[in-house]
Amino acid sequence: MHITLEQWEYFDREGYVRLGQVASDGQLAAMQQRIDDIMLGTAPVDYSQMAMQLDREPGTGRPGPQSRGHKGATLSYRKIQQLEFDPIFLEYMKNPIFEEICQRTYGVKAPVNCFRAMFMNKPAHEGTYLVWHQDRWTNLDRDPQITIYTALDPATVDNGCIHIIPRSHQRLINPSHGSGFLTDEQIEEIVMNTKHLPVELSAGEVVLLHNWTLHSSSTNQTEIPRRAFSICYMDGETQAKGGGTYTRIFGQGALTLEQLQSR
């Protein structure tokens, strides 16, 4: 599988492109099962390496804090990060088509690191509204450019699929915000006066997103959870203000799972 010239032209113009199903049926099933096992606390992983956030902190009705370690056996997690430390997800992250995307974005011989490998979840009849934003972070000396988003369940308008604004990736809109979130005034000015697109996906379908493409998502109004796996790849030479360690995925110095687990 390769990305065609027409797909690249579409991505450059629109800020996103659908890639179809990249994982095999068996690989998709393995990721679906593994993320449930991780949430339930039964997976053979080092939970101290993973940042985990409940969709609802008991007694508050709000998302819990994002911190390392397991928060209890439940399928109602909102986010789980550092999935590059899991062998099933790491294998998927190293798919040749993802390497092709990284080479086209950062250079054929450029080292490529994982900025984040993140499970995102909207449990049945729950989920958290995500305000309109661009994916960028002011603590990095250069912006990661691409995110690979894989639906682990069917993603629909009713269960909280992402909405995007095509062609919004040409400029930064709120560069002073640490995570690229728009102000209420910018949402009213830009979003309310612009057509936005729901990105409905079948289970296993992949979409390539430019990180500056404006996106948002709502809550889940159905019995079907909306699980997804999101990988943000960045230039391996990126420096984080205040320091930081990121995992090499492609290029010279890429680590095996055993090396990752020994860090």
Backbone as CSV, one residue per row, in Angstrom:
resi,resn,N_x,N_y,N_z,CA_x,CA_y,CA_z,C_x,C_y,C_z
1,MET,0.846,-1.199,0.000,0.000,0.000,0.000,0.878,1.244,0.000
2,HIS,0.556,2.181,-0.892,1.270,3.446,-0.971,0.261,4.580,-1.127
3,ILE,0.664,5.757,-0.713,-0.177,6.933,-0.912,0.062,7.465,-2.319
4,THR,-1.003,7.713,-3.038,-0.885,8.161,-4.419,-0.585,9.659,-4.482
5,LEU,-0.139,10.096,-5.638,0.110,11.520,-5.858,-1.183,12.317,-5.658
6,GLU,-2.293,11.766,-6.111,-3.580,12.453,-5.953,-3.937,12.608,-4.474
7,GLN,-3.638,11.578,-3.668,-3.912,11.685,-2.237,-3.036,12.756,-1.590
8,TRP,-1.770,12.824,-1.975,-0.893,13.848,-1.410,-1.355,15.242,-1.810
9,GLU,-1.782,15.391,-3.050,-2.278,16.697,-3.491,-3.513,17.093,-2.694
10,TYR,-4.382,16.124,-2.429,-5.584,16.384,-1.632,-5.192,16.772,-0.205
11,PHE,-4.247,16.038,0.382,-3.804,16.342,1.743,-3.219,17.747,1.830
12,ASP,-2.353,18.087,0.877,-1.730,19.412,0.896,-2.767,20.522,0.789
13,ARG,-3.801,20.280,0.014,-4.839,21.301,-0.198,-5.832,21.352,0.961
14,GLU,-6.287,20.190,1.428,-7.392,20.137,2.385,-6.955,20.001,3.847
15,GLY,-5.743,19.511,4.088,-5.272,19.327,5.453,-5.619,17.983,6.060
16,TYR,-6.160,17.089,5.258,-6.458,15.722,5.703,-6.645,14.849,4.477
17,VAL,-6.537,13.526,4.660,-6.864,12.599,3.586,-7.156,11.239,4.200
18,ARG,-8.142,10.556,3.656,-8.477,9.206,4.108,-7.523,8.208,3.466
19,LEU,-7.068,7.240,4.262,-6.139,6.229,3.766,-6.760,4.841,3.664
20,GLY,-8.010,4.684,4.091,-8.628,3.368,4.104,-8.161,2.573,5.315
21,GLN,-8.307,1.248,5.253,-7.899,0.394,6.363,-6.447,-0.025,6.161
22,VAL,-5.602,0.339,7.106,-4.180,0.036,7.032,-3.867,-1.267,7.765
23,ALA,-4.437,-1.437,8.951,-4.194,-2.651,9.720,-4.944,-3.824,9.110
24,SER,-4.367,-5.011,9.254,-5.097,-6.214,8.884,-6.241,-6.422,9.866
25,ASP,-7.194,-7.293,9.491,-8.295,-7.582,10.411,-7.770,-8.132,11.736
26,GLY,-6.745,-8.979,11.660,-6.180,-9.544,12.875,-5.491,-8.500,13.732
27,GLN,-4.778,-7.583,13.087,-4.087,-6.531,13.832,-5.079,-5.582,14.483
28,LEU,-6.153,-5.255,13.772,-7.191,-4.399,14.340,-7.825,-5.072,15.556
29,ALA,-8.167,-6.348,15.423,-8.770,-7.072,16.536,-7.825,-7.115,17.732
30,ALA,-6.527,-7.265,17.461,-5.550,-7.316,18.554,-5.469,-5.976,19.278
31,MET,-5.515,-4.876,18.534,-5.477,-3.559,19.183,-6.756,-3.303,19.972
32,GLN,-7.892,-3.702,19.423,-9.162,-3.535,20.148,-9.148,-4.291,21.471
33,GLN,-8.671,-5.540,21.427,-8.631,-6.346,22.642,-7.593,-5.810,23.623
34,ARG,-6.424,-5.403,23.103,-5.360,-4.956,23.996,-5.746,-3.673,24.741
35,ILE,-6.424,-2.750,24.055,-6.752,-1.518,24.767,-7.782,-1.781,25.854
36,ASP,-8.695,-2.724,25.629,-9.631,-3.104,26.692,-8.874,-3.753,27.855
37,ASP,-7.914,-4.608,27.533,-7.131,-5.251,28.585,-6.339,-4.219,29.390
38,ILE,-5.791,-3.220,28.700,-5.050,-2.166,29.401,-5.984,-1.412,30.347
39,MET,-7.182,-1.068,29.867,-8.127,-0.352,30.719,-8.540,-1.186,31.924
40,LEU,-8.695,-2.480,31.723,-9.147,-3.355,32.808,-8.009,-3.777,33.741
41,GLY,-6.784,-3.408,33.382,-5.653,-3.694,34.255,-5.086,-5.080,34.126
42,THR,-5.424,-5.787,33.041,-4.977,-7.174,32.889,-3.888,-7.343,31.827
43,ALA,-3.471,-6.269,31.174,-2.453,-6.372,30.120,-1.059,-6.467,30.737
44,PRO,-0.144,-7.207,30.094,1.226,-7.324,30.599,2.064,-6.105,30.199
45,VAL,1.727,-4.944,30.727,2.428,-3.704,30.409,2.868,-3.043,31.714
46,ASP,3.814,-2.115,31.588,4.284,-1.352,32.738,3.402,-0.108,32.869
47,TYR,2.424,-0.170,33.738,1.471,0.929,33.875,2.133,2.200,34.399
48,SER,3.276,2.075,35.042,3.953,3.271,35.556,4.491,4.138,34.434
49,GLN,4.587,3.595,33.207,5.066,4.368,32.062,3.933,5.065,31.313
50,MET,2.686,4.720,31.612,1.554,5.212,30.822,0.759,6.270,31.575
51,ALA,0.490,7.389,30.906,-0.393,8.411,31.461,-1.831,8.023,31.141
52,MET,-2.680,7.975,32.168,-4.049,7.508,32.003,-5.009,8.517,32.625
53,GLN,-6.136,8.721,31.962,-7.131,9.692,32.419,-8.523,9.092,32.308
54,LEU,-9.262,9.100,33.407,-10.647,8.640,33.390,-11.543,9.660,32.707
55,ASP,-12.559,9.164,32.001,-13.523,10.067,31.381,-14.341,10.815,32.434
56,ARG,-14.609,10.168,33.548,-15.332,10.798,34.654,-14.655,10.413,35.959
57,GLU,-14.118,11.394,36.670,-13.558,11.119,37.986,-14.699,10.886,38.964
58,PRO,-14.658,9.803,39.733,-15.761,9.514,40.654,-16.112,10.699,41.542
59,GLY,-17.416,11.004,41.580,-17.913,12.059,42.440,-17.855,13.453,41.867
60,THR,-17.278,13.625,40.662,-17.145,14.974,40.105,-17.925,15.175,38.814
61,GLY,-18.098,14.108,38.017,-18.732,14.257,36.713,-17.833,14.881,35.677
62,ARG,-16.544,15.065,36.007,-15.586,15.674,35.090,-14.443,14.699,34.810
63,PRO,-13.687,14.915,33.719,-12.523,14.057,33.473,-11.553,14.112,34.645
64,GLY,-10.925,12.985,34.921,-9.937,12.947,35.986,-8.616,13.541,35.537
65,PRO,-7.639,13.604,36.424,-6.320,14.119,36.051,-5.588,13.138,35.146
66,GLN,-4.718,13.668,34.286,-3.849,12.822,33.478,-2.571,12.573,34.269
67,SER,-2.367,11.356,34.682,-1.177,11.031,35.449,-0.819,9.576,35.195
68,ARG,0.411,9.228,35.501,0.879,7.873,35.221,0.255,6.877,36.187
69,GLY,-0.032,5.687,35.675,-0.543,4.623,36.503,-2.003,4.304,36.256
70,HIS,-2.373,3.087,36.595,-3.727,2.590,36.395,-4.670,3.233,37.396
71,LYS,-5.889,3.566,36.954,-6.859,4.270,37.796,-8.049,3.387,38.170
72,GLY,-7.935,2.078,37.930,-9.037,1.182,38.242,-9.543,0.456,37.016
73,ALA,-10.133,-0.706,37.226,-10.625,-1.543,36.132,-11.952,-1.008,35.619
74,THR,-11.913,-0.316,34.493,-13.102,0.253,33.871,-12.804,0.493,32.400
75,LEU,-13.844,0.432,31.579,-13.706,0.751,30.153,-14.024,2.214,29.877
76,SER,-14.071,3.010,30.919,-14.439,4.420,30.774,-13.249,5.348,30.960
77,TYR,-12.114,4.974,30.392,-10.990,5.901,30.326,-11.219,6.883,29.170
78,ARG,-10.716,8.097,29.336,-10.788,9.100,28.275,-9.535,9.058,27.403
79,LYS,-8.356,8.998,28.041,-7.090,8.977,27.324,-6.129,8.000,27.983
80,ILE,-5.312,7.381,27.158,-4.167,6.610,27.630,-3.007,6.936,26.691
81,GLN,-1.902,7.405,27.249,-0.751,7.789,26.441,0.447,6.876,26.718
82,GLN,1.497,7.065,25.895,2.699,6.232,25.927,2.420,4.790,25.468
83,LEU,1.538,4.641,24.485,1.254,3.297,23.973,2.386,2.744,23.115
84,GLU,3.412,3.545,22.852,4.588,3.001,22.175,5.311,1.976,23.046
85,PHE,4.976,1.919,24.337,5.583,0.928,25.222,4.835,-0.403,25.208
86,ASP,3.829,-0.508,24.372,3.094,-1.763,24.220,3.473,-2.401,22.883
87,PRO,3.812,-3.691,22.842,4.304,-4.300,21.596,3.285,-4.308,20.467
88,ILE,2.013,-4.460,20.777,0.998,-4.519,19.718,0.843,-3.162,19.048
89,PHE,0.775,-2.108,19.842,0.629,-0.773,19.269,1.928,-0.304,18.607
90,LEU,3.084,-0.669,19.185,4.359,-0.284,18.577,4.518,-0.905,17.198
91,GLU,4.140,-2.168,17.049,4.230,-2.814,15.741,3.401,-2.044,14.701
92,TYR,2.202,-1.638,15.090,1.350,-0.884,14.173,1.980,0.461,13.825
93,MET,2.586,1.118,14.802,3.196,2.429,14.583,4.321,2.381,13.567
94,LYS,4.938,1.203,13.405,6.074,1.070,12.492,5.652,0.607,11.098
95,ASN,4.363,0.690,10.786,3.866,0.279,9.474,4.616,1.041,8.367
96,PRO,5.014,0.366,7.295,5.765,1.030,6.222,5.056,2.242,5.622
97,ILE,3.729,2.238,5.543,3.053,3.395,4.975,3.197,4.611,5.892
98,PHE,3.294,4.391,7.203,3.512,5.506,8.115,4.938,6.044,7.970
99,GLU,5.882,5.139,7.722,7.262,5.576,7.464,7.321,6.399,6.179
100,GLU,6.582,5.970,5.171,6.521,6.722,3.909,5.984,8.133,4.144
101,ILE,4.953,8.256,4.972,4.386,9.562,5.293,5.417,10.430,6.009
102,CYS,6.130,9.844,6.955,7.131,10.592,7.715,8.284,11.038,6.819
103,GLN,8.701,10.175,5.904,9.781,10.547,4.991,9.371,11.705,4.097
104,ARG,8.159,11.673,3.624,7.670,12.752,2.771,7.550,14.063,3.549
105,THR,7.225,13.966,4.828,7.014,15.151,5.655,8.310,15.724,6.201
106,TYR,9.191,14.853,6.704,10.380,15.324,7.424,11.690,15.090,6.682
107,GLY,11.655,14.324,5.593,12.865,14.043,4.838,13.167,12.557,4.824
108,VAL,13.718,12.085,3.702,13.918,10.653,3.498,14.837,10.053,4.552
109,LYS,15.867,10.777,4.944,16.829,10.229,5.900,16.665,10.822,7.296
110,ALA,15.636,11.600,7.498,15.465,12.259,8.797,15.028,11.265,9.865
111,PRO,15.593,11.372,11.061,15.084,10.555,12.162,13.688,11.039,12.564
112,VAL,12.840,10.112,12.970,11.464,10.445,13.330,11.161,9.873,14.707
113,ASN,10.663,10.731,15.589,10.287,10.322,16.937,8.774,10.309,17.088
114,CYS,8.315,9.646,18.113,6.903,9.673,18.495,6.700,10.798,19.494
115,PHE,5.904,11.796,19.146,5.556,12.808,20.142,4.537,12.243,21.116
116,ARG,3.509,11.562,20.572,2.578,10.869,21.457,1.873,9.756,20.683
117,ALA,1.652,8.657,21.383,0.874,7.526,20.871,-0.261,7.347,21.865
118,MET,-1.469,7.724,21.467,-2.534,7.982,22.431,-3.838,7.282,22.055
119,PHE,-4.404,6.600,23.017,-5.759,6.082,22.912,-6.725,7.186,23.316
120,MET,-7.778,7.361,22.506,-8.799,8.367,22.777,-10.149,7.659,22.798
121,ASN,-10.967,7.967,23.788,-12.182,7.195,24.004,-13.346,8.109,24.365
122,LYS,-14.497,7.809,23.789,-15.759,8.394,24.235,-16.667,7.220,24.606
123,PRO,-16.724,6.885,25.897,-17.534,5.736,26.317,-19.010,5.943,25.969
124,ALA,-19.744,4.852,25.911,-21.173,4.916,25.601,-21.886,5.898,26.533
125,HIS,-22.646,6.797,25.925,-23.440,7.796,26.639,-22.599,8.715,27.517
126,GLU,-21.315,8.806,27.219,-20.443,9.712,27.963,-19.551,10.451,26.970
127,GLY,-18.318,10.654,27.339,-17.405,11.394,26.479,-17.361,12.851,26.865
128,THR,-16.268,13.484,26.521,-16.026,14.880,26.888,-15.965,15.732,25.633
129,TYR,-16.656,16.853,25.636,-16.576,17.784,24.510,-15.149,18.300,24.396
130,LEU,-14.610,18.288,23.192,-13.259,18.783,22.927,-13.361,20.066,22.122
131,VAL,-12.881,21.158,22.696,-13.016,22.473,22.078,-12.204,22.533,20.779
132,TRP,-12.590,23.408,19.878,-11.879,23.564,18.608,-10.433,23.968,18.861
133,HIS,-9.523,23.314,18.142,-8.105,23.604,18.344,-7.282,23.069,17.174
134,GLN,-6.029,23.510,17.139,-5.003,22.943,16.277,-4.014,22.192,17.167
135,ASP,-3.483,21.066,16.675,-2.525,20.303,17.473,-1.143,20.912,17.323
136,ARG,-0.751,21.687,18.329,0.612,22.213,18.363,0.913,22.586,19.810
137,TRP,2.216,22.629,20.126,2.621,22.773,21.513,3.766,23.769,21.602
138,THR,3.610,24.796,22.416,4.597,25.867,22.470,5.869,25.470,23.207
139,ASN,5.889,24.298,23.847,7.114,23.879,24.532,8.089,23.168,23.602
140,LEU,7.756,23.051,22.316,8.644,22.428,21.339,9.262,23.495,20.450
141,ASP,10.494,23.268,19.994,11.154,24.286,19.167,10.711,24.246,17.708
142,ARG,9.917,23.254,17.334,9.299,23.183,16.005,8.033,22.339,16.129
143,ASP,7.079,22.602,15.267,5.792,21.929,15.382,5.792,20.568,14.689
144,PRO,5.348,19.510,15.370,5.048,18.262,14.663,3.977,18.538,13.602
145,GLN,4.073,17.864,12.476,3.205,18.203,11.349,2.092,17.196,11.077
146,ILE,2.226,15.951,11.535,1.280,14.929,11.093,0.781,14.064,12.250
147,THR,-0.473,13.665,12.114,-1.094,12.716,13.030,-1.796,11.633,12.220
148,ILE,-1.567,10.389,12.599,-2.264,9.238,12.015,-3.375,8.847,12.987
149,TYR,-4.620,8.917,12.532,-5.780,8.657,13.392,-6.481,7.399,12.890
150,THR,-6.547,6.387,13.750,-7.153,5.105,13.400,-8.384,4.862,14.254
151,ALA,-9.535,4.658,13.618,-10.761,4.344,14.349,-10.720,2.889,14.801
152,LEU,-10.892,2.658,16.092,-10.980,1.293,16.614,-12.420,0.815,16.687
153,ASP,-13.366,1.734,16.611,-14.801,1.452,16.506,-15.354,2.307,15.385
154,PRO,-16.542,2.001,14.870,-17.175,2.940,13.945,-17.323,4.309,14.607
155,ALA,-16.931,5.351,13.903,-17.037,6.722,14.406,-18.131,7.432,13.618
156,THR,-19.146,7.903,14.322,-20.287,8.547,13.681,-20.553,9.892,14.356
157,VAL,-21.409,10.673,13.735,-21.812,11.936,14.351,-22.438,11.677,15.715
158,ASP,-23.258,10.643,15.815,-23.976,10.381,17.060,-23.055,9.933,18.195
159,ASN,-21.967,9.227,17.872,-21.103,8.790,18.970,-19.845,9.644,19.133
160,GLY,-19.839,10.828,18.532,-18.796,11.805,18.838,-17.594,11.789,17.928
161,CYS,-17.778,11.515,16.631,-16.652,11.556,15.702,-16.055,12.963,15.663
162,ILE,-14.804,13.056,15.218,-14.198,14.374,15.105,-14.839,15.144,13.947
163,HIS,-14.889,16.453,14.110,-15.263,17.374,13.044,-14.024,18.197,12.706
164,ILE,-13.827,18.471,11.439,-12.680,19.269,11.019,-13.144,20.412,10.129
165,ILE,-12.264,21.395,9.978,-12.480,22.468,9.000,-11.405,22.325,7.941
166,PRO,-11.753,21.755,6.766,-10.761,21.596,5.707,-10.119,22.933,5.342
167,ARG,-8.860,22.875,4.955,-8.066,24.019,4.502,-7.766,25.017,5.620
168,SER,-7.948,24.606,6.870,-7.655,25.513,7.989,-6.217,25.359,8.482
169,HIS,-5.418,24.533,7.781,-4.068,24.217,8.241,-3.000,25.156,7.698
170,GLN,-3.415,26.198,7.018,-2.448,27.069,6.352,-1.768,28.060,7.293
171,ARG,-2.353,28.278,8.469,-1.763,29.238,9.403,-2.137,28.865,10.833
172,LEU,-1.329,29.315,11.767,-1.663,29.174,13.172,-2.642,30.261,13.558
173,ILE,-3.677,29.885,14.291,-4.753,30.831,14.607,-4.575,31.435,15.989
174,ASN,-4.135,30.621,16.957,-3.917,31.145,18.310,-2.553,30.674,18.806
175,PRO,-1.469,31.202,18.214,-0.133,30.664,18.503,0.326,30.845,19.939
176,SER,-0.299,31.731,20.678,0.134,31.956,22.052,-0.382,30.894,23.020
177,HIS,-1.425,30.138,22.619,-1.956,29.110,23.515,-1.024,27.904,23.513
178,GLY,-0.734,27.369,24.685,0.236,26.284,24.814,-0.111,25.028,24.063
179,SER,-1.416,24.802,23.787,-1.845,23.599,23.073,-2.700,23.912,21.851
180,GLY,-2.693,25.158,21.385,-3.374,25.504,20.145,-4.872,25.664,20.235
181,PHE,-5.435,25.808,21.444,-6.882,25.938,21.578,-7.342,27.340,21.171
182,LEU,-8.494,27.408,20.526,-9.053,28.685,20.107,-9.773,29.366,21.270
183,THR,-9.814,30.683,21.214,-10.600,31.439,22.186,-12.070,31.390,21.791
184,ASP,-12.949,31.760,22.706,-14.381,31.825,22.388,-14.635,32.779,21.234
185,GLU,-13.905,33.891,21.208,-14.076,34.868,20.132,-13.652,34.289,18.788
186,GLN,-12.545,33.533,18.767,-12.083,32.918,17.519,-13.039,31.832,17.046
187,ILE,-13.597,31.080,17.982,-14.583,30.059,17.603,-15.800,30.713,16.973
188,GLU,-16.261,31.797,17.572,-17.433,32.489,17.026,-17.136,33.079,15.653
189,GLU,-15.937,33.641,15.503,-15.576,34.292,14.244,-15.287,33.293,13.135
190,ILE,-14.551,32.225,13.445,-14.077,31.298,12.412,-15.005,30.101,12.256
191,VAL,-15.258,29.410,13.346,-15.988,28.148,13.272,-17.446,28.366,12.922
192,MET,-18.067,29.328,13.559,-19.493,29.537,13.344,-19.815,30.063,11.953
193,ASN,-18.803,30.544,11.256,-19.023,31.092,9.922,-18.352,30.252,8.833
194,THR,-17.967,29.033,9.183,-17.262,28.167,8.245,-17.885,26.779,8.263
195,LYS,-18.004,26.179,7.118,-18.534,24.831,7.049,-17.526,23.855,7.625
196,HIS,-17.975,23.022,8.576,-17.079,21.997,9.093,-17.601,20.620,8.746
197,LEU,-16.682,19.669,8.717,-16.955,18.345,8.154,-16.859,17.274,9.226
198,PRO,-17.912,16.468,9.426,-17.784,15.311,10.321,-16.982,14.214,9.633
199,VAL,-16.000,13.680,10.330,-15.162,12.619,9.769,-15.674,11.283,10.311
200,GLU,-16.678,10.727,9.631,-17.229,9.439,10.028,-16.351,8.334,9.436
201,LEU,-16.021,7.353,10.265,-15.078,6.309,9.883,-15.619,4.939,10.268
202,SER,-15.277,3.941,9.490,-15.561,2.567,9.880,-14.440,2.081,10.785
203,ALA,-14.678,1.015,11.533,-13.638,0.455,12.398,-12.440,0.038,11.551
204,GLY,-11.260,0.517,11.925,-10.047,0.207,11.185,-9.668,1.245,10.151
205,GLU,-10.575,2.164,9.848,-10.263,3.180,8.839,-9.309,4.216,9.410
206,VAL,-8.422,4.718,8.539,-7.366,5.640,8.950,-7.509,6.957,8.202
207,VAL,-7.283,8.049,8.925,-7.217,9.356,8.286,-5.906,10.018,8.689
208,LEU,-5.228,10.606,7.713,-4.014,11.387,7.953,-4.421,12.841,8.122
209,LEU,-4.015,13.432,9.231,-4.365,14.818,9.545,-3.119,15.686,9.631
210,HIS,-3.169,16.859,9.010,-2.156,17.869,9.296,-2.462,18.410,10.687
211,ASN,-1.443,18.577,11.515,-1.691,18.945,12.902,-2.335,20.318,13.068
212,TRP,-2.222,21.180,12.058,-2.849,22.501,12.178,-4.294,22.519,11.683
213,THR,-4.794,21.401,11.197,-6.189,21.351,10.766,-7.106,21.483,11.978
214,LEU,-7.958,22.477,11.970,-8.869,22.696,13.092,-9.790,21.501,13.272
215,HIS,-9.932,21.063,14.519,-10.814,19.935,14.786,-11.414,20.028,16.183
216,SER,-12.513,19.307,16.348,-13.257,19.279,17.600,-14.016,17.961,17.646
217,SER,-14.603,17.656,18.792,-15.490,16.493,18.878,-16.466,16.693,20.025
218,SER,-17.613,16.030,19.921,-18.674,16.194,20.906,-18.765,14.958,21.792
219,THR,-19.863,14.822,22.482,-20.071,13.685,23.380,-20.696,12.517,22.626
220,ASN,-20.759,11.373,23.278,-21.307,10.152,22.695,-22.759,9.990,23.139
221,GLN,-23.656,9.930,22.174,-25.089,9.806,22.467,-25.615,8.397,22.214
222,THR,-24.706,7.429,22.069,-25.112,6.080,21.673,-24.608,5.027,22.661
223,GLU,-24.965,3.766,22.354,-24.492,2.621,23.133,-23.121,2.148,22.677
224,ILE,-22.612,2.715,21.584,-21.363,2.251,20.985,-20.223,3.178,21.407
225,PRO,-19.170,2.663,22.048,-18.038,3.530,22.382,-17.347,4.016,21.117
226,ARG,-16.671,5.122,21.222,-15.894,5.629,20.090,-14.430,5.637,20.500
227,ARG,-13.771,4.484,20.239,-12.363,4.330,20.571,-11.503,4.631,19.346
228,ALA,-10.339,5.219,19.580,-9.438,5.549,18.475,-8.000,5.529,18.975
229,PHE,-7.075,5.327,18.034,-5.640,5.356,18.327,-5.020,6.453,17.478
230,SER,-4.388,7.413,18.136,-3.830,8.595,17.473,-2.321,8.627,17.674
231,ILE,-1.582,8.706,16.562,-0.116,8.756,16.618,0.353,10.077,16.017
232,CYS,1.100,10.849,16.794,1.711,12.070,16.291,3.209,11.827,16.141
233,TYR,3.690,11.890,14.895,5.107,11.728,14.602,5.759,13.107,14.459
234,MET,7.004,13.221,14.942,7.679,14.520,14.834,9.126,14.337,14.358
235,ASP,9.687,15.418,13.863,11.088,15.454,13.465,11.940,15.016,14.654
236,GLY,12.839,14.056,14.422,13.649,13.516,15.504,14.630,14.500,16.108
237,GLU,14.824,15.652,15.440,15.728,16.668,15.974,14.997,17.676,16.859
238,THR,13.700,17.507,17.033,12.919,18.444,17.836,13.427,18.474,19.276
239,GLN,13.523,19.687,19.812,13.925,19.874,21.198,12.746,20.418,22.003
240,ALA,12.591,19.886,23.211,11.540,20.358,24.109,12.135,21.342,25.111
241,LYS,11.471,22.477,25.268,11.928,23.447,26.254,11.788,22.839,27.649
242,GLY,12.864,22.874,28.404,12.845,22.248,29.706,13.256,20.794,29.661
243,GLY,13.576,20.276,28.459,14.010,18.898,28.325,12.867,17.939,28.085
244,GLY,13.206,16.753,27.697,12.199,15.733,27.420,12.805,14.612,26.593
245,THR,12.294,13.403,26.770,12.781,12.237,26.042,11.663,11.664,25.190
246,TYR,11.955,11.460,23.912,10.966,10.920,23.000,11.527,9.698,22.294
247,THR,10.658,8.799,21.924,11.057,7.511,21.375,11.292,7.599,19.871
248,ARG,12.441,7.112,19.414,12.755,7.051,17.986,11.975,5.902,17.356
249,ILE,11.198,6.205,16.324,10.383,5.188,15.650,10.987,4.800,14.310
250,PHE,11.414,5.807,13.533,12.009,5.546,12.224,13.369,6.227,12.146
251,GLY,14.258,5.656,11.342,15.562,6.263,11.125,16.607,5.731,12.080
252,GLN,17.803,6.271,11.956,18.927,5.814,12.759,18.618,5.968,14.249
253,GLY,18.912,4.922,14.990,18.686,4.977,16.431,17.328,4.488,16.869
254,ALA,16.508,3.967,15.936,15.194,3.452,16.321,15.371,2.299,17.308
255,LEU,14.509,2.280,18.325,14.646,1.317,19.416,13.740,0.113,19.223
256,THR,14.187,-1.020,19.724,13.326,-2.198,19.799,12.446,-2.064,21.039
257,LEU,11.429,-2.902,21.129,10.560,-2.871,22.302,11.360,-3.187,23.574
258,GLU,12.321,-4.135,23.484,13.106,-4.479,24.670,13.917,-3.279,25.149
259,GLN,14.456,-2.520,24.197,15.198,-1.315,24.587,14.283,-0.272,25.189
260,LEU,13.069,-0.148,24.636,12.116,0.799,25.180,11.779,0.454,26.630
261,GLN,11.520,-0.812,26.875,11.073,-1.233,28.201,12.181,-1.130,29.237
262,SER,13.437,-1.098,28.773,14.544,-1.001,29.715,14.906,0.436,30.058
263,ARG,14.239,1.398,29.411,14.559,2.802,29.653,14.021,3.267,30.997
